Amino acid sequence: MDIIECLHWRYATKKFDTDRILDDSKMSIVKNAFNLTATSYGLQPLKMIIINDKELQQKLVPHSYEQKQVAQASHVLVFCINTVIDSEYIKEYFKLVQDTRDTPSAVLKPFEDDLIKSFSSKDSKSVETWATKQAYLAMGNLLTICAIEEIDACPMEGFMPDKYDEMLGLSERNLKSVLVMPIGYRAEDDVFADFKKVRKTLDDSVIML
């Protein structure tokens, strides 16, 4: 399929085939695609938790407003934000830039200092809002990658972050869950798979200037 056909094929899967599991090669693509997602300033204020434990997945269903896909899916992706973006975090990023590109520190230092100053002036709520926007970028990217790879997915905002954080021990890692996406393969009897995709016309959704 070409990319547009893949996007037509994709839908928010309502029922997964519990007997089909994504293999290591598919999961490697998912992991790398997440890591390669664009983020503001390149800071990657995100982590992705991958759950492949049916007992844990079942326990998460009540905290997912009883959405059964969480238990049925091959894997469950939990998109998390870093709750601490401080000077040390930013300095570690610029060290990685320097090590990766062999860029002189004198070139990087003004940008580093500017970012440290900018983030030091933000309150925690503003930082979390900014980081959450990066999580949406990552989910959008993975939805497209999954479509290309014929991996079914269901993006979810409807879950209880506090309960997920508690069950997954995220606060100890300075993380908060913000999005959930079960992935795997659609069940043959998921009637939603055959529904026509409902979208505005291009003339109604795209403005050419």
LINRADA-V877544 format. One record per residue. PSI is psi in degrees with one decimal (* if undefined). Layout:
PSI ; PSI
This chain:
145.4 ; 174.7 ; -38.1 ; -39.4 ; -39.8 ; -40.6 ; -30.3 ; -35.8 ; -34.5 ; 142.0 ; 165.4 ; 99.3 ; 128.1 ; -18.5 ; 125.0 ; 154.2 ; 110.1 ; -15.5 ; -9.9 ; 125.7 ; 136.9 ; 134.5 ; 174.1 ; -34.8 ; -40.6 ; -42.7 ; -31.2 ; -40.2 ; -43.7 ; -45.9 ; -46.6 ; -37.2 ; -39.4 ; -46.9 ; -26.9 ; 0.6 ; 139.7 ; 138.4 ; 155.7 ; 128.5 ; -0.3 ; 15.2 ; -15.0 ; 65.0 ; 41.7 ; 156.3 ; 150.8 ; 119.6 ; 128.6 ; 118.9 ; 124.8 ; 58.5 ; 102.4 ; -35.4 ; -44.9 ; -41.4 ; -42.3 ; -38.8 ; -23.8 ; -14.4 ; -47.5 ; -26.9 ; 7.6 ; 27.9 ; 40.6 ; 25.0 ; 109.5 ; -18.0 ; -30.8 ; -36.9 ; -33.1 ; -31.1 ; 155.2 ; -49.0 ; 154.6 ; 124.8 ; 128.7 ; 115.0 ; 123.5 ; 151.6 ; 148.0 ; 130.6 ; -11.5 ; 107.9 ; 85.4 ; -172.0 ; -36.3 ; -40.9 ; -45.9 ; -39.9 ; -38.6 ; -38.4 ; -46.5 ; -27.7 ; -39.1 ; -41.7 ; -47.4 ; -44.0 ; -36.3 ; -41.1 ; -5.6 ; 37.4 ; 132.5 ; 139.2 ; -30.8 ; -30.8 ; -38.8 ; -28.3 ; -44.3 ; -42.2 ; -42.3 ; -48.9 ; -38.0 ; -42.5 ; -41.9 ; -43.9 ; -43.6 ; -47.5 ; -28.3 ; -20.5 ; -6.4 ; 143.6 ; 167.6 ; -34.9 ; -41.2 ; -40.4 ; -41.9 ; -38.0 ; -44.1 ; -46.4 ; -37.1 ; -36.1 ; -33.8 ; -33.7 ; -37.8 ; -37.2 ; -44.5 ; -42.6 ; -43.7 ; -42.2 ; -45.4 ; -32.5 ; -41.2 ; -45.3 ; -43.0 ; -40.2 ; -44.0 ; -38.4 ; 3.9 ; 43.2 ; 127.3 ; 149.7 ; 155.9 ; 101.6 ; 135.7 ; 126.9 ; -20.5 ; 83.8 ; 173.6 ; 95.1 ; -41.5 ; -39.4 ; -41.8 ; -46.8 ; -41.6 ; -47.6 ; -31.6 ; 0.6 ; 40.7 ; -32.5 ; -32.3 ; -20.1 ; 8.8 ; 43.5 ; 155.1 ; 137.0 ; 140.3 ; -24.4 ; 154.0 ; 140.8 ; 99.8 ; 140.4 ; 157.1 ; -132.9 ; 135.0 ; 145.8 ; 147.3 ; -26.2 ; 18.9 ; 103.9 ; -23.5 ; -19.7 ; -27.4 ; -0.1 ; 141.7 ; 140.4 ; 130.9 ; 113.3 ; 153.2 ; 163.2 ; 158.6 ; -37.2 ; -27.8 ; -22.2 ; -16.3 ; 129.1 ; 119.6 ; 127.7 ; *
